[in-house]
Amino acid sequence: MIQIRQLKFGYPESSFRLNIPELEIQDAEKVAVIGPSGCGRTTLLNLISGILIPDQGELTSGDVDLRKLNDSQRRAYRISQIGFVFQEFELIDYLNVRENILLPYYINQTLKLDESVQARARDLAASMQIEQYLNSRIDQISQGERQRVAICRALLTQPQILLADEPTGNLDPVNKRLIRDLLLEHATRTNAILIMVTHDDRLLDEFDRTIDI
């Protein structure tokens, strides 16, 4: 469970302030986060992942108090607990599609890259309909296909918390629902928390709850 109490956060030299008096997200809950651009939706995901630290208040994930972790501990927490689909994808241009999907296993020695992980990467690529591009460079595929690569990477470690920042933004209506349903299916199969930021009201119907910031 994710618990937030009296959280306050602001960026240095900015008038932006995010204030959350109280928020709880239960284990295995699937939540959509909506609101206008600039309201703090991406900031909320970055706080939950430990990329950002609150200025004040409490933020716990299970038994972990994120404010008490140092930088290396927060990185370990993200690797072990979080799957993050970034809005800007954060793919590595000089790696091919397969290598980008497998990236968490290349950069963290606590994750063991074996044939079962390789098979899971292939299965994820097939489910996202990008298996034919596994050996292609990132600059050889479209924006929508890059987005699917980023989603495969986030799902590969079978995280207990899945954070998705506009994961359907570059997709057509049919593929928007396909990707949303795949994220929901993963969360259901693994009992993971899913928090998805979206602008698209047509995607909200299958979530347990919608949070309007």
Secondary structure, DSSP 8 states (H G I E B T S, - for coil): -EEEEEEEEE-TT---EEEEEEEEE-TT-EEEEE--TTSSHHHHHHHHHTSS--SEEEEEETTEEGGG--HHHHHHHHHHHEEEE-TT----TTSBHHHHHTHHHHH-TTS---HHHHHHHHHHHHHTT-GGGTTSBGGGS-HHHHHHHHHHHHHHT--SEEEEESTTTTS-HHHHHHHHHHHHHHHHHHT-EEEEE-S-GGG-TTSSEEEE-
